[in-house]
Amino acid sequence: MSLNEFDIIQQYFSSLTQSRKDVMAGIGDDCALLVPENGKILAVSTDTLVAGRHFLSDVDPASLGHKCLAVNLSDLAAMGAQPCWVSLALTLPEVNEVWLEKFSQGFAELANRHKLQLIGGDTTSGPLSITLTIHGQVEKASVLKRDGAQDGDLVCVTGTPGQAAQALKNINNGSFVDEQARKALDWPEPRVATGIALQGLATACIDISDGLMADLGHICSASNLKAVVEKSAVPGCGNDDALLDSVLTGGDDYELCFTVPEKHKDRLAQIAEQTGVSISVIGRMSEGQGVEIIDDAGQIIDMTDKHGYMHFS
């Protein structure tokens, strides 16, 4: 017998995640009832992933369950927020119980690792798409935003940007895909612990979803400053011009790009060791506008025709 909407919720999602004491009502009521901690503000983010646009149609459903949550957790990481609650709206072309089982397992593993409770959502019929709304909490004085960068701040990134974009490029070209790059594409790791550790240190922060240049550009615009980035300092790029596009404009990385006063530079190594995620200093903020990429001789590299991911291109 075919499962209906309520059967799907009950069988695959109602007991998917851990129960939190700050949830008065979750799945099963018309609304979720949540009790935020005193003195903290809510951080809320919504993302939609559409088949053929944000993920390959033949993607492993377990990795898709992981990734759709990871991209939302990454938004909380960029604000320095602690993850708490998530809702899931799932549009399915058909009821495939094997697919649902694997998808829910991938979702649950990451959700439980971050102590998230699934508090509601919806299921409906249509072309495959996934929409999540995630909620986190953070002290008002500690929240990270895009508009606080200062002249002279160091520009930093976590991990190795560009691997996911390079993997997708190789898949589309029928070329060999490095195992680490494929993992970056299908199983991205949101930098939640790093974002929390940067509270009180970073002056601005953003997650890299549309490409390093584009997202750093948002910090520049919000802070009314320019970023000067040394190409050879960007991890994964070095002096290999063939990787320039993937690293600087590829997107889908979900690493963090942030600015920090130079006086805190020594703390970055401690945070990297504490979280197990590398941090690289790639440039500096200065007066001006936009993002400049310079070579080892200090010459500006022409990136006029380069841009990050465009959602409506």
Phi and psi restraints in degrees (value plus and minus 20) as a CYANA .aco file:
   2 SER   PHI     -87.9   -47.9
   2 SER   PSI     121.3   161.3
   3 LEU   PHI     -98.5   -58.5
   3 LEU   PSI     118.9   158.9
   4 ASN   PHI    -115.2   -75.2
   4 ASN   PSI    -197.9  -157.9
   5 GLU   PHI     -75.0   -35.0
   5 GLU   PSI     -64.5   -24.5
   6 PHE   PHI     -93.0   -53.0
   6 PHE   PSI     -53.3   -13.3
   7 ASP   PHI     -83.4   -43.4
   7 ASP   PSI     -62.5   -22.5
   8 ILE   PHI     -81.8   -41.8
   8 ILE   PSI     -65.7   -25.7
   9 ILE   PHI     -83.1   -43.1
   9 ILE   PSI     -65.7   -25.7
  10 GLN   PHI     -85.9   -45.9
  10 GLN   PSI     -64.4   -24.4
  11 GLN   PHI     -96.3   -56.3
  11 GLN   PSI     -58.1   -18.1
  12 TYR   PHI    -130.1   -90.1
  12 TYR   PSI     -39.5     0.5
  13 PHE   PHI    -147.5  -107.5
  13 PHE   PSI     -41.8    -1.8
  14 SER   PHI     -84.6   -44.6
  14 SER   PSI     -53.6   -13.6
  15 SER   PHI    -134.3   -94.3
  15 SER   PSI       8.2    48.2
  16 LEU   PHI     -89.4   -49.4
  16 LEU   PSI     -57.5   -17.5
  17 THR   PHI    -143.1  -103.1
  17 THR   PSI     152.1   192.1
  18 GLN   PHI     -88.0   -48.0
  18 GLN   PSI     135.6   175.6
  19 SER   PHI    -111.1   -71.1
  19 SER   PSI     117.2   157.2
  20 ARG   PHI    -130.2   -90.2
  20 ARG   PSI     125.7   165.7
  21 LYS   PHI     -89.1   -49.1
  21 LYS   PSI     -40.2    -0.2
  22 ASP   PHI    -109.4   -69.4
  22 ASP   PSI      -7.8    32.2
  23 VAL   PHI    -128.5   -88.5
  23 VAL   PSI      89.2   129.2
  24 MET   PHI     -97.7   -57.7
  24 MET   PSI     -55.4   -15.4
  25 ALA   PHI    -169.5  -129.5
  25 ALA   PSI     116.6   156.6
  26 GLY   PHI    -146.9  -106.9
  26 GLY   PSI    -146.2  -106.2
  27 ILE   PHI     -82.6   -42.6
  27 ILE   PSI     112.1   152.1
  28 GLY   PHI      95.6   135.6
  28 GLY   PSI     -36.8     3.2
  29 ASP   PHI    -129.2   -89.2
  29 ASP   PSI     148.0   188.0
  30 ASP   PHI     -86.2   -46.2
  30 ASP   PSI     -51.8   -11.8
  31 CYS   PHI    -156.9  -116.9
  31 CYS   PSI     135.0   175.0
  32 ALA   PHI    -102.5   -62.5
  32 ALA   PSI     124.3   164.3
  33 LEU   PHI    -136.7   -96.7
  33 LEU   PSI     100.0   140.0
  34 LEU   PHI    -141.9  -101.9
  34 LEU   PSI     129.6   169.6
  35 VAL   PHI    -143.3  -103.3
  35 VAL   PSI      71.0   111.0
  36 PRO   PHI     -84.5   -44.5
  36 PRO   PSI     134.9   174.9
  37 GLU   PHI     -88.8   -48.8
  37 GLU   PSI     125.6   165.6
  38 ASN   PHI     -79.6   -39.6
  38 ASN   PSI     115.2   155.2
  39 GLY   PHI      64.2   104.2
  39 GLY   PSI     -22.3    17.7
  40 LYS   PHI    -127.5   -87.5
  40 LYS   PSI     132.7   172.7
  41 ILE   PHI    -124.6   -84.6
  41 ILE   PSI     136.7   176.7
  42 LEU   PHI    -108.8   -68.8
  42 LEU   PSI     119.8   159.8
  43 ALA   PHI    -134.0   -94.0
  43 ALA   PSI     103.8   143.8
  44 VAL   PHI    -148.4  -108.4
  44 VAL   PSI     114.4   154.4
  45 SER   PHI    -161.6  -121.6
  45 SER   PSI     122.8   162.8
  46 THR   PHI    -145.8  -105.8
  46 THR   PSI     114.7   154.7
  47 ASP   PHI    -156.3  -116.3
  47 ASP   PSI     123.8   163.8
  48 THR   PHI    -138.8   -98.8
  48 THR   PSI     112.6   152.6
  49 LEU   PHI    -134.9   -94.9
  49 LEU   PSI     109.0   149.0
  50 VAL   PHI    -137.9   -97.9
  50 VAL   PSI     114.1   154.1
  51 ALA   PHI     -78.6   -38.6
  51 ALA   PSI     114.9   154.9
  52 GLY   PHI      65.2   105.2
  52 GLY   PSI     -34.8     5.2
  53 ARG   PHI    -131.6   -91.6
  53 ARG   PSI     -66.9   -26.9
  54 HIS   PHI    -129.4   -89.4
  54 HIS   PSI     -33.8     6.2
  55 PHE   PHI    -174.0  -134.0
  55 PHE   PSI     134.6   174.6
  56 LEU   PHI     -91.5   -51.5
  56 LEU   PSI     126.4   166.4
  57 SER   PHI     -84.7   -44.7
  57 SER   PSI     -45.4    -5.4
  58 ASP   PHI    -121.7   -81.7
  58 ASP   PSI       0.0    40.0
  59 VAL   PHI     -83.8   -43.8
  59 VAL   PSI     127.2   167.2
  60 ASP   PHI     -79.4   -39.4
  60 ASP   PSI     101.8   141.8
  61 PRO   PHI     -81.1   -41.1
  61 PRO   PSI     -48.9    -8.9
  62 ALA   PHI     -85.9   -45.9
  62 ALA   PSI     -63.0   -23.0
  63 SER   PHI     -88.3   -48.3
  63 SER   PSI     -51.9   -11.9
  64 LEU   PHI     -87.6   -47.6
  64 LEU   PSI     -60.9   -20.9
  65 GLY   PHI     -80.5   -40.5
  65 GLY   PSI     -59.3   -19.3
  66 HIS   PHI     -86.7   -46.7
  66 HIS   PSI     -69.3   -29.3
  67 LYS   PHI     -87.2   -47.2
  67 LYS   PSI     -59.9   -19.9
  68 CYS   PHI     -82.8   -42.8
  68 CYS   PSI     -50.7   -10.7
  69 LEU   PHI    -101.3   -61.3
  69 LEU   PSI     -57.3   -17.3
  70 ALA   PHI     -79.8   -39.8
  70 ALA   PSI     -60.0   -20.0
  71 VAL   PHI     -88.1   -48.1
  71 VAL   PSI     -49.9    -9.9
  72 ASN   PHI     -96.2   -56.2
  72 ASN   PSI     -61.3   -21.3
  73 LEU   PHI     -79.9   -39.9
  73 LEU   PSI     -53.8   -13.8
  74 SER   PHI     -82.8   -42.8
  74 SER   PSI     -55.4   -15.4
  75 ASP   PHI     -85.2   -45.2
  75 ASP   PSI     -60.4   -20.4
  76 LEU   PHI     -84.5   -44.5
  76 LEU   PSI     -60.7   -20.7
  77 ALA   PHI     -77.1   -37.1
  77 ALA   PSI     -60.3   -20.3
  78 ALA   PHI     -86.2   -46.2
  78 ALA   PSI     -38.6     1.4
  79 MET   PHI    -121.1   -81.1
  79 MET   PSI     -21.8    18.2
  80 GLY   PHI      52.8    92.8
  80 GLY   PSI       3.5    43.5
  81 ALA   PHI    -114.1   -74.1
  81 ALA   PSI     129.7   169.7
  82 GLN   PHI    -107.8   -67.8
  82 GLN   PSI     103.2   143.2
  83 PRO   PHI     -84.3   -44.3
  83 PRO   PSI     123.3   163.3
  84 CYS   PHI    -153.7  -113.7
  84 CYS   PSI     -77.9   -37.9
  85 TRP   PHI    -155.7  -115.7
  85 TRP   PSI     133.3   173.3
  86 VAL   PHI    -168.2  -128.2
  86 VAL   PSI     123.4   163.4
  87 SER   PHI    -137.5   -97.5
  87 SER   PSI     132.6   172.6
  88 LEU   PHI    -152.9  -112.9
  88 LEU   PSI     103.1   143.1
  89 ALA   PHI    -132.0   -92.0
  89 ALA   PSI      99.6   139.6
  90 LEU   PHI    -140.5  -100.5
  90 LEU   PSI      99.5   139.5
  91 THR   PHI    -124.4   -84.4
  91 THR   PSI     103.4   143.4
  92 LEU   PHI    -141.5  -101.5
  92 LEU   PSI     115.8   155.8
  93 PRO   PHI     -91.6   -51.6
  93 PRO   PSI     -43.5    -3.5
  94 GLU   PHI    -180.2  -140.2
  94 GLU   PSI     144.9   184.9
  95 VAL   PHI    -112.4   -72.4
  95 VAL   PSI      83.2   123.2
  96 ASN   PHI    -132.8   -92.8
  96 ASN   PSI      85.4   125.4
  97 GLU   PHI     -88.1   -48.1
  97 GLU   PSI     -52.3   -12.3
  98 VAL   PHI     -85.4   -45.4
  98 VAL   PSI     -64.0   -24.0
  99 TRP   PHI     -82.2   -42.2
  99 TRP   PSI     -66.6   -26.6
 100 LEU   PHI     -81.4   -41.4
 100 LEU   PSI     -60.6   -20.6
 101 GLU   PHI     -82.0   -42.0
 101 GLU   PSI     -67.0   -27.0
 102 LYS   PHI     -88.8   -48.8
 102 LYS   PSI     -62.4   -22.4
 103 PHE   PHI     -79.8   -39.8
 103 PHE   PSI     -67.8   -27.8
 104 SER   PHI     -85.8   -45.8
 104 SER   PSI     -53.4   -13.4
 105 GLN   PHI     -86.4   -46.4
 105 GLN   PSI     -64.6   -24.6
 106 GLY   PHI     -83.2   -43.2
 106 GLY   PSI     -60.2   -20.2
 107 PHE   PHI     -84.7   -44.7
 107 PHE   PSI     -68.4   -28.4
 108 ALA   PHI     -84.6   -44.6
 108 ALA   PSI     -59.2   -19.2
 109 GLU   PHI     -79.4   -39.4
 109 GLU   PSI     -66.0   -26.0
 110 LEU   PHI     -93.6   -53.6
 110 LEU   PSI     -59.1   -19.1
 111 ALA   PHI     -81.5   -41.5
 111 ALA   PSI     -64.9   -24.9
 112 ASN   PHI     -90.6   -50.6
 112 ASN   PSI     -50.2   -10.2
 113 ARG   PHI     -83.8   -43.8
 113 ARG   PSI     -50.4   -10.4
 114 HIS   PHI    -124.4   -84.4
 114 HIS   PSI      -6.8    33.2
 115 LYS   PHI      37.1    77.1
 115 LYS   PSI      19.0    59.0
 116 LEU   PHI    -109.0   -69.0
 116 LEU   PSI     121.9   161.9
 117 GLN   PHI    -129.7   -89.7
 117 GLN   PSI     110.6   150.6
 118 LEU   PHI     -95.3   -55.3
 118 LEU   PSI     100.5   140.5
 119 ILE   PHI    -131.6   -91.6
 119 ILE   PSI     -21.2    18.8
 120 GLY   PHI     137.5   177.5
 120 GLY   PSI    -188.9  -148.9
 121 GLY   PHI     128.8   168.8
 121 GLY   PSI    -167.4  -127.4
 122 ASP   PHI    -181.9  -141.9
 122 ASP   PSI     133.8   173.8
 123 THR   PHI    -150.2  -110.2
 123 THR   PSI     121.5   161.5
 124 THR   PHI    -172.4  -132.4
 124 THR   PSI     150.8   190.8
 125 SER   PHI    -118.8   -78.8
 125 SER   PSI     117.8   157.8
 126 GLY   PHI     138.7   178.7
 126 GLY   PSI    -193.7  -153.7
 127 PRO   PHI     -78.3   -38.3
 127 PRO   PSI     120.9   160.9
 128 LEU   PHI     -78.9   -38.9
 128 LEU   PSI      99.4   139.4
 129 SER   PHI    -172.4  -132.4
 129 SER   PSI     135.3   175.3
 130 ILE   PHI    -154.4  -114.4
 130 ILE   PSI     106.1   146.1
 131 THR   PHI    -143.2  -103.2
 131 THR   PSI     107.0   147.0
 132 LEU   PHI    -140.8  -100.8
 132 LEU   PSI     122.7   162.7
 133 THR   PHI    -140.2  -100.2
 133 THR   PSI     102.3   142.3
 134 ILE   PHI    -135.3   -95.3
 134 ILE   PSI     125.3   165.3
 135 HIS   PHI    -145.2  -105.2
 135 HIS   PSI     118.6   158.6
 136 GLY   PHI    -156.6  -116.6
 136 GLY   PSI     156.1   196.1
 137 GLN   PHI    -150.6  -110.6
 137 GLN   PSI     127.6   167.6
 138 VAL   PHI    -176.6  -136.6
 138 VAL   PSI     126.9   166.9
 139 GLU   PHI     -83.2   -43.2
 139 GLU   PSI     116.6   156.6
 140 LYS   PHI     -77.2   -37.2
 140 LYS   PSI     -58.1   -18.1
 141 ALA   PHI     -95.4   -55.4
 141 ALA   PSI     -32.3     7.7
 142 SER   PHI    -128.6   -88.6
 142 SER   PSI     -26.7    13.3
 143 VAL   PHI     -81.9   -41.9
 143 VAL   PSI     121.4   161.4
 144 LEU   PHI    -116.9   -76.9
 144 LEU   PSI     115.4   155.4
 145 LYS   PHI    -152.1  -112.1
 145 LYS   PSI    -194.8  -154.8
 146 ARG   PHI    -115.0   -75.0
 146 ARG   PSI     -34.8     5.2
 147 ASP   PHI    -122.3   -82.3
 147 ASP   PSI      -5.7    34.3
 148 GLY   PHI    -124.7   -84.7
 148 GLY   PSI     -17.9    22.1
 149 ALA   PHI     -80.7   -40.7
 149 ALA   PSI     124.7   164.7
 150 GLN   PHI    -139.9   -99.9
 150 GLN   PSI     132.4   172.4
 151 ASP   PHI     -75.3   -35.3
 151 ASP   PSI     107.0   147.0
 152 GLY   PHI      77.0   117.0
 152 GLY   PSI     -33.3     6.7
 153 ASP   PHI     -80.3   -40.3
 153 ASP   PSI     128.1   168.1
 154 LEU   PHI     -99.2   -59.2
 154 LEU   PSI     123.4   163.4
 155 VAL   PHI    -120.3   -80.3
 155 VAL   PSI     108.7   148.7
 156 CYS   PHI    -151.6  -111.6
 156 CYS   PSI     137.0   177.0
 157 VAL   PHI    -157.4  -117.4
 157 VAL   PSI     131.7   171.7
 158 THR   PHI    -112.6   -72.6
 158 THR   PSI     137.0   177.0
 159 GLY   PHI      39.7    79.7
 159 GLY   PSI    -168.2  -128.2
 160 THR   PHI    -148.7  -108.7
 160 THR   PSI      75.9   115.9
 161 PRO   PHI     -82.4   -42.4
 161 PRO   PSI     134.0   174.0
 162 GLY   PHI      76.8   116.8
 162 GLY   PSI     -34.0     6.0
 163 GLN   PHI     -86.3   -46.3
 163 GLN   PSI     -63.3   -23.3
 164 ALA   PHI     -83.7   -43.7
 164 ALA   PSI     -63.4   -23.4
 165 ALA   PHI     -84.5   -44.5
 165 ALA   PSI     -59.4   -19.4
 166 GLN   PHI     -87.0   -47.0
 166 GLN   PSI     -58.0   -18.0
 167 ALA   PHI     -81.8   -41.8
 167 ALA   PSI     -65.9   -25.9
 168 LEU   PHI     -84.1   -44.1
 168 LEU   PSI     -59.8   -19.8
 169 LYS   PHI     -81.9   -41.9
 169 LYS   PSI     -63.5   -23.5
 170 ASN   PHI     -87.5   -47.5
 170 ASN   PSI     -58.1   -18.1
 171 ILE   PHI     -81.4   -41.4
 171 ILE   PSI     -65.9   -25.9
 172 ASN   PHI     -86.6   -46.6
 172 ASN   PSI     -49.0    -9.0
 173 ASN   PHI    -109.8   -69.8
 173 ASN   PSI     -24.3    15.7
 174 GLY   PHI      52.5    92.5
 174 GLY   PSI       2.8    42.8
 175 SER   PHI    -113.6   -73.6
 175 SER   PSI     149.4   189.4
 176 PHE   PHI     -83.5   -43.5
 176 PHE   PSI     116.8   156.8
 177 VAL   PHI    -133.3   -93.3
 177 VAL   PSI      98.2   138.2
 178 ASP   PHI     -81.0   -41.0
 178 ASP   PSI     120.7   160.7
 179 GLU   PHI     -79.2   -39.2
 179 GLU   PSI     -61.3   -21.3
 180 GLN   PHI     -86.3   -46.3
 180 GLN   PSI     -58.1   -18.1
 181 ALA   PHI     -88.5   -48.5
 181 ALA   PSI     -59.7   -19.7
 182 ARG   PHI     -84.3   -44.3
 182 ARG   PSI     -57.7   -17.7
 183 LYS   PHI     -85.2   -45.2
 183 LYS   PSI     -58.9   -18.9
 184 ALA   PHI     -82.9   -42.9
 184 ALA   PSI     -53.9   -13.9
 185 LEU   PHI     -94.7   -54.7
 185 LEU   PSI     -67.1   -27.1
 186 ASP   PHI    -112.6   -72.6
 186 ASP   PSI     -48.4    -8.4
 187 TRP   PHI    -149.6  -109.6
 187 TRP   PSI      37.3    77.3
 188 PRO   PHI     -82.4   -42.4
 188 PRO   PSI     125.3   165.3
 189 GLU   PHI    -126.8   -86.8
 189 GLU   PSI      89.9   129.9
 190 PRO   PHI     -84.8   -44.8
 190 PRO   PSI     119.9   159.9
 191 ARG   PHI    -111.8   -71.8
 191 ARG   PSI      35.1    75.1
 192 VAL   PHI     -82.8   -42.8
 192 VAL   PSI     -68.0   -28.0
 193 ALA   PHI     -82.9   -42.9
 193 ALA   PSI     -56.9   -16.9
 194 THR   PHI     -86.4   -46.4
 194 THR   PSI     -64.2   -24.2
 195 GLY   PHI     -79.2   -39.2
 195 GLY   PSI     -62.9   -22.9
 196 ILE   PHI     -85.8   -45.8
 196 ILE   PSI     -60.2   -20.2
 197 ALA   PHI     -86.3   -46.3
 197 ALA   PSI     -43.0    -3.0
 198 LEU   PHI    -103.0   -63.0
 198 LEU   PSI     -24.8    15.2
 199 GLN   PHI     -77.3   -37.3
 199 GLN   PSI     111.2   151.2
 200 GLY   PHI      61.7   101.7
 200 GLY   PSI     -25.4    14.6
 201 LEU   PHI    -134.2   -94.2
 201 LEU   PSI     -74.2   -34.2
 202 ALA   PHI     -92.7   -52.7
 202 ALA   PSI     122.6   162.6
 203 THR   PHI    -114.6   -74.6
 203 THR   PSI     -42.4    -2.4
 204 ALA   PHI    -175.7  -135.7
 204 ALA   PSI     132.9   172.9
 205 CYS   PHI    -176.3  -136.3
 205 CYS   PSI     130.8   170.8
 206 ILE   PHI    -175.8  -135.8
 206 ILE   PSI     131.8   171.8
 207 ASP   PHI    -114.2   -74.2
 207 ASP   PSI     131.0   171.0
 208 ILE   PHI    -113.6   -73.6
 208 ILE   PSI      75.4   115.4
 209 SER   PHI    -129.9   -89.9
 209 SER   PSI     -49.5    -9.5
 210 ASP   PHI    -131.3   -91.3
 210 ASP   PSI     -10.5    29.5
 211 GLY   PHI      95.4   135.4
 211 GLY   PSI     122.9   162.9
 212 LEU   PHI     -77.7   -37.7
 212 LEU   PSI     -66.9   -26.9
 213 MET   PHI     -82.8   -42.8
 213 MET   PSI     -65.7   -25.7
 214 ALA   PHI     -85.2   -45.2
 214 ALA   PSI     -64.5   -24.5
 215 ASP   PHI     -95.3   -55.3
 215 ASP   PSI     -57.2   -17.2
 216 LEU   PHI     -82.7   -42.7
 216 LEU   PSI     -53.7   -13.7
 217 GLY   PHI     -80.4   -40.4
 217 GLY   PSI     -51.9   -11.9
 218 HIS   PHI     -87.5   -47.5
 218 HIS   PSI     -58.0   -18.0
 219 ILE   PHI     -83.6   -43.6
 219 ILE   PSI     -63.7   -23.7
 220 CYS   PHI     -79.8   -39.8
 220 CYS   PSI     -65.6   -25.6
 221 SER   PHI     -85.2   -45.2
 221 SER   PSI     -65.5   -25.5
 222 ALA   PHI     -87.5   -47.5
 222 ALA   PSI     -53.0   -13.0
 223 SER   PHI    -115.1   -75.1
 223 SER   PSI     -23.9    16.1
 224 ASN   PHI      37.5    77.5
 224 ASN   PSI      27.3    67.3
 225 LEU   PHI    -159.4  -119.4
 225 LEU   PSI     153.9   193.9
 226 LYS   PHI    -130.0   -90.0
 226 LYS   PSI     127.7   167.7
 227 ALA   PHI    -131.8   -91.8
 227 ALA   PSI     109.3   149.3
 228 VAL   PHI    -129.2   -89.2
 228 VAL   PSI      94.9   134.9
 229 VAL   PHI    -131.7   -91.7
 229 VAL   PSI     110.5   150.5
 230 GLU   PHI    -106.2   -66.2
 230 GLU   PSI      96.0   136.0
 231 LYS   PHI     -74.7   -34.7
 231 LYS   PSI     -64.3   -24.3
 232 SER   PHI     -89.5   -49.5
 232 SER   PSI     -33.8     6.2
 233 ALA   PHI    -109.2   -69.2
 233 ALA   PSI     -32.2     7.8
 234 VAL   PHI     -98.3   -58.3
 234 VAL   PSI      99.5   139.5
 235 PRO   PHI     -80.5   -40.5
 235 PRO   PSI     116.2   156.2
 236 GLY   PHI      71.2   111.2
 236 GLY   PSI     -30.7     9.3
 237 CYS   PHI    -126.7   -86.7
 237 CYS   PSI     -80.9   -40.9
 238 GLY   PHI      35.5    75.5
 238 GLY   PSI    -151.9  -111.9
 239 ASN   PHI    -125.6   -85.6
 239 ASN   PSI      -3.8    36.2
 240 ASP   PHI    -110.2   -70.2
 240 ASP   PSI      80.1   120.1
 241 ASP   PHI     -84.5   -44.5
 241 ASP   PSI     -43.8    -3.8
 242 ALA   PHI     -85.5   -45.5
 242 ALA   PSI     -44.4    -4.4
 243 LEU   PHI    -117.2   -77.2
 243 LEU   PSI     -20.9    19.1
 244 LEU   PHI     -76.5   -36.5
 244 LEU   PSI     -68.3   -28.3
 245 ASP   PHI     -82.6   -42.6
 245 ASP   PSI     -66.6   -26.6
 246 SER   PHI     -82.7   -42.7
 246 SER   PSI     -63.8   -23.8
 247 VAL   PHI     -91.0   -51.0
 247 VAL   PSI     -64.0   -24.0
 248 LEU   PHI    -110.2   -70.2
 248 LEU   PSI     -46.0    -6.0
 249 THR   PHI    -148.9  -108.9
 249 THR   PSI     -19.5    20.5
 250 GLY   PHI     -90.0   -50.0
 250 GLY   PSI     -66.7   -26.7
 251 GLY   PHI      58.9    98.9
 251 GLY   PSI    -196.4  -156.4
 252 ASP   PHI      46.1    86.1
 252 ASP   PSI       3.2    43.2
 253 ASP   PHI    -107.0   -67.0
 253 ASP   PSI     -65.1   -25.1
 254 TYR   PHI      40.7    80.7
 254 TYR   PSI      11.5    51.5
 255 GLU   PHI    -106.5   -66.5
 255 GLU   PSI     151.6   191.6
 256 LEU   PHI    -124.5   -84.5
 256 LEU   PSI     119.1   159.1
 257 CYS   PHI    -136.0   -96.0
 257 CYS   PSI     109.6   149.6
 258 PHE   PHI    -169.1  -129.1
 258 PHE   PSI     144.9   184.9
 259 THR   PHI    -136.9   -96.9
 259 THR   PSI     128.0   168.0
 260 VAL   PHI    -170.3  -130.3
 260 VAL   PSI     120.5   160.5
 261 PRO   PHI     -80.6   -40.6
 261 PRO   PSI     125.8   165.8
 262 GLU   PHI     -79.7   -39.7
 262 GLU   PSI     -48.1    -8.1
 263 LYS   PHI     -83.4   -43.4
 263 LYS   PSI     -38.0     2.0
 264 HIS   PHI    -119.2   -79.2
 264 HIS   PSI     -12.0    28.0
 265 LYS   PHI     -76.2   -36.2
 265 LYS   PSI     -60.8   -20.8
 266 ASP   PHI     -84.6   -44.6
 266 ASP   PSI     -46.6    -6.6
 267 ARG   PHI     -89.5   -49.5
 267 ARG   PSI     -42.6    -2.6
 268 LEU   PHI     -84.1   -44.1
 268 LEU   PSI     -60.2   -20.2
 269 ALA   PHI     -84.1   -44.1
 269 ALA   PSI     -56.9   -16.9
 270 GLN   PHI     -86.5   -46.5
 270 GLN   PSI     -61.6   -21.6
 271 ILE   PHI     -86.0   -46.0
 271 ILE   PSI     -60.6   -20.6
 272 ALA   PHI     -80.8   -40.8
 272 ALA   PSI     -63.1   -23.1
 273 GLU   PHI     -87.8   -47.8
 273 GLU   PSI     -60.7   -20.7
 274 GLN   PHI     -84.1   -44.1
 274 GLN   PSI     -59.6   -19.6
 275 THR   PHI    -117.8   -77.8
 275 THR   PSI     -34.6     5.4
 276 GLY   PHI      55.0    95.0
 276 GLY   PSI      -1.3    38.7
 277 VAL   PHI    -142.4  -102.4
 277 VAL   PSI     105.5   145.5
 278 SER   PHI     -86.6   -46.6
 278 SER   PSI     129.1   169.1
 279 ILE   PHI    -149.4  -109.4
 279 ILE   PSI     109.2   149.2
 280 SER   PHI    -139.8   -99.8
 280 SER   PSI     115.2   155.2
 281 VAL   PHI    -106.7   -66.7
 281 VAL   PSI     100.3   140.3
 282 ILE   PHI    -136.4   -96.4
 282 ILE   PSI     -24.8    15.2
 283 GLY   PHI     155.8   195.8
 283 GLY   PSI    -178.5  -138.5
 284 ARG   PHI    -170.8  -130.8
 284 ARG   PSI     128.1   168.1
 285 MET   PHI    -105.7   -65.7
 285 MET   PSI     126.1   166.1
 286 SER   PHI    -172.0  -132.0
 286 SER   PSI     154.9   194.9
 287 GLU   PHI     -86.3   -46.3
 287 GLU   PSI     123.2   163.2
 288 GLY   PHI     111.2   151.2
 288 GLY   PSI    -180.8  -140.8
 289 GLN   PHI    -158.9  -118.9
 289 GLN   PSI     130.3   170.3
 290 GLY   PHI      62.4   102.4
 290 GLY   PSI    -189.5  -149.5
 291 VAL   PHI    -139.5   -99.5
 291 VAL   PSI     106.8   146.8
 292 GLU   PHI    -130.7   -90.7
 292 GLU   PSI     114.1   154.1
 293 ILE   PHI    -127.4   -87.4
 293 ILE   PSI     105.3   145.3
 294 ILE   PHI    -138.6   -98.6
 294 ILE   PSI     132.5   172.5
 295 ASP   PHI    -109.6   -69.6
 295 ASP   PSI    -193.9  -153.9
 296 ASP   PHI     -85.6   -45.6
 296 ASP   PSI     -41.5    -1.5
 297 ALA   PHI    -108.7   -68.7
 297 ALA   PSI     -19.7    20.3
 298 GLY   PHI      63.7   103.7
 298 GLY   PSI     -10.8    29.2
 299 GLN   PHI    -106.2   -66.2
 299 GLN   PSI     119.9   159.9
 300 ILE   PHI     -92.8   -52.8
 300 ILE   PSI     110.1   150.1
 301 ILE   PHI    -107.1   -67.1
 301 ILE   PSI     110.3   150.3
 302 ASP   PHI     -91.1   -51.1
 302 ASP   PSI      93.1   133.1
 303 MET   PHI    -139.0   -99.0
 303 MET   PSI       6.2    46.2
 304 THR   PHI     -76.1   -36.1
 304 THR   PSI     -61.5   -21.5
 305 ASP   PHI    -114.3   -74.3
 305 ASP   PSI      -6.8    33.2
 306 LYS   PHI    -125.5   -85.5
 306 LYS   PSI     119.9   159.9
 307 HIS   PHI    -171.7  -131.7
 307 HIS   PSI     147.0   187.0
 308 GLY   PHI    -102.7   -62.7
 308 GLY   PSI    -186.9  -146.9
 309 TYR   PHI     -83.5   -43.5
 309 TYR   PSI     113.4   153.4
 310 MET   PHI    -133.8   -93.8
 310 MET   PSI     100.4   140.4
 311 HIS   PHI     -90.4   -50.4
 311 HIS   PSI     -42.9    -2.9
 312 PHE   PHI    -141.1  -101.1
 312 PHE   PSI       7.6    47.6
